[in-house]
Amino acid sequence: MLSGVSGALVTTNTVRSNLAASGAGLMVSSSGGSRIGENVFSGTAAGTSGGAVGLATSSAITLTNNVVARNSSSGVGAGIHLSSSQAVLLHSTIAQNDAEGIFATGASSVQVHNSIIVSHTIGAVADGSGGQASTVVVAGTLWGSGQW
């Protein structure tokens, strides 16, 4: 877990079969300017949100060249869950996670560029409940559902 950290660098890790309430692969909270790259998050499971990666009240988080696949959550965001956070995803694969690949809530924003988002119930959700609209912008990304 990264909490209250600025400019952290998390690279070249493989995280498999972890269990947690939230952010079972990696939880980033109240942090800014962190870079998460070249990691594999697979087979992790969260009880509430962020099966693989959870971002809470964090800004300027960049995720590059990550694989987020086959993760689950009993709540929302089986792949990546953002709550009151801002992130950019580049050249990443988000695939075969239960439920949503990306779930943004609490006025979160995420930009997804040159990535792959496939085989989810819902690829990405920008939740606006509670009067706080979130945004998900997808560009240059392979998008699909069903079996791949």
N, C-alpha and C positions, 0 to 999 in steps of 0.2 A: 504494500500500500504506500502510495505517495501522498502525503498530507502536508499542506502548507509549504510546499517546495517550489522554488522557481528554477527554471532552466534544467530540469532533470533530463537525463538521457537514458532510455531503456532500450537496449538493442541485443539482437542475436540470442534470444531466449526461446526455449520451447516449454510451454506450460500445458500440461495435460492432466485430465482427471481430477482437477481441484474442485472443492465444494466450498461455497461461502454464501452468506446472506445476500451480498451484492458484490459485483465485480469479482467473480470467482477466479478469473485469470489475472486481472490487474485492476486495482481500484485507485483512481486519482481524485483527490479531494482538496479543494481550496488551493489549487496550484495553478501556475501560469508558465507559459513559455516552454513547456516540456516537449520533448521529441521521443516518440515511440516508434521504433523501426526494426524491420527485418526479424520479427518475432512470429512464432506460431502459437496460437491459442486454440486448443482442440479438446473436445470432450469434457469441458468444464461445465459446472452447473450451479446456478444461483437460486436461492430461495425466493427472492423478491424481484431483482432486476440486474441487468448486466451479466448475462451468463458468461461472457468472455471478458469484456472490458466495461467498466463503469466509470463515468466522468461526472463528478458532482461539484458544482460551483467552481469550475475551473475555466481558464481562458487561454487562448493561443496554444492549444494542444495540437501537434501535428503528428499524424500517424502515417508512416510511409513504408511500403513494401511488407505489410503484415498479412498473414493468413489467419482468418477468424472463421473456423469451420467446425460444424457438428457440436455446437454448444447448446445449452438449454437454460431456461429460466421458468420458474413457476409463475412469475409475474410477467414483466415486459422486457423487451430488448435482449433476446437470447444471444445475439451477437455483440452489439455495442449499445449501451444505454447512456444517454446524456441527460443530465438534469441541471438546468441553469448553467450550461457550459457552452463553449465555443470551440469547434475543432475543424480541422481540415484533414481529409483522408486522401492520400495519393498512392496510386499504383498498388492498391491492396485488393485482396480477395476475401469477400464476405460470402460464405456458401454453406448451405445445408444446415443452418441453425434452426432450432425449433422456433416457431412463431416468427417474430420480426428479426430481420438482419440488423437494422438500425432503428432505434426508438429515441426520439428527441422530445423532451418535455420541459416545462418551466422556463419558457423564453430562451431555449437553446437554439443554436444554429450550427449546422454542419454542412460543409462543402465537400462533395465527393468528386474527384477528378481521376480519369484514366484508371478506373478500377473495375472489378467484376462483382456484381451482386446477383447471385442466383440461388434457386431452390429454397425459397422460404415461403411461409404462409403469406407474409407481406414483406416486401423488400425493405421499405423504409417508411416510418411514420413520423409526421410532424404533428405532435399533440398540442391542441390549443385549449385543453381543459383548464379551468380555474382562471380564465381570462388572460392567460399568458401564452401568446402564440409562439410556436417554434417554427423553424424553417429547415428544410433539407433541400439543397441545390445539388443536382446531379448533372455532370457534363462529361462527355467522352467516356461513358461507362457502359459496359455490357450488362444488360439487365434481363433477367428471365426468371420463370417459375417452373415448377414441375421437376421431373427427373432430368438431370444433365449428366 
